[in-house]
């Protein structure tokens, strides 16, 4: 019964990370999508850098990939919705070079950051006993 409860707890934690990442990703996506056309080409560069830093930070901060998957889905979802024509035919992401760089850039960055493997640190050697530190052990001569 404890294993089932632990599995449900892990699932709830992953869903919370995904939902939180999606909400913040939608905010970052909205601001960056509106800003990318502001000062070509500087606007798209700053929008891409902001999005990449946000996704990398989410990937490093969250213990699982659920946070960065949610963040990238929120970011991409808002950008793609704003790229579609609205009721009056207005576009936030027009079909010009800057618009294509923005859309292709965030898709590529999201794909790379989500699939990048987590690099594990090398494990430290364990001490012989709990009361003895590694430095207190006798050095081994070659």
N, C-alpha and C positions, 0 to 999 in steps of 0.2 A: 504494500500500500504506500510505503514511503517513496518507492521508486516512481510510482505514478504521480504522486504529489510533486516530486522534484521535477518530473518531466513537464507537468502543467505549469509549474513555476518558471521553468526555462522558456517555455512557449510564451507565457504572458510577458516575460521580460523582453523577448525578441519582438513581440508585437508592439510593446510600448516604445522600444527603440525605433522601430520602423515608422510608427505613427508620428513620433516626435521629429524624426528626421524628415518625414514627408511634409510636415507643417513648416518647418524651417526652410526646407528646400523650396517650397512654394513661395515663401517670402523672398528668398534670395533670387529665385528664378524670375519673379515679377520685377524686382528692382533692376536686375541685370538685363532683362529683355527690353525694358523701357530705356535703359541707359546705353545699350550697345550702339544705337544709331546717333547718339548725341554729338560726338566729335569724331567723325571717321578719320583715321583708323584707330585713334587712341581709345575711343569709347568701347569698341569691340575687344581690344586687347585688355583693357581694365575689367570688362565684364567677364571675359574668359578667365583671367587670373583670379578674380574674386570667386568665381564658381569652382575653379580647381582647388583653391586654398580651402574653401568650405568643404568640398568633398573629401580631400585628403585629411583635413582635421576630423571630420566625422569618422573616417575609416580608422584613424589612429585612436580616437577616443572611445569608440564603441567596442565592447568585447567580442561582438559578433558582426557579421556582414549585414545583418538586418538593418542597422542604422543607416549605413551608406546606401543600401538598396532603396530604402524608403526616401532618403534625401535625393538620390538621383532620379527616382520616379517623380517626386514632387517638382524638382527643377525642370526635368524634361517635359512633364505634363503641362506645366504652365507655359513654357516656351512654345510648345506645339499648339496649344490652344490659342495663344496670342499670334501665332503665325497664320492661322486660318482667318479668312475674311469674315468680318462681323456683319451685322444686319445692314449697315449702310455701305458695305463694301470696303470699309477702312481696314488697313493692315498695320499692325505694330511692327511686324517683321516683313519688310518688303522683299521682293524677289531680286535683290541686287547682290553684289559681291559681299558686302558687309553682312547682310542677312544670311547668306549661305555659309559664310565663315562662322558666324555665331551658331547656327543650328548644327552644322557638321562638327564644329569644335566641341560643343557640349556633349554631343552623342559619343564622340571618340574619347573624350576625357572621362566620361562616366563609365564607359566600357572598360577602359584601362584601369581605373581606380577600383571599380567593383571587383574585377577579376584578379587584381594584383595579390599575390600570396602574402600572408603575414609572416614576417621573418622572425624566427624564434632565436632568442639568445642561447648561447652555449651554456649547458648546465654547469654549475659550480661543483667542484669535487666536494664530497661530503667528509666531514671530520670523522675520526675513528669512534668518538663517543660524543655525547651531547655536552660534556663538560670540557672538552678539549677543542680548541680552535685549530684551524689549519696551520697557522703560523707557529703554534707550540709543538707541532710534531717534529720528530727528528728528521733532518734532511737525509735524503737517500744519496749515497755517493755513486758516481757512475762506474 
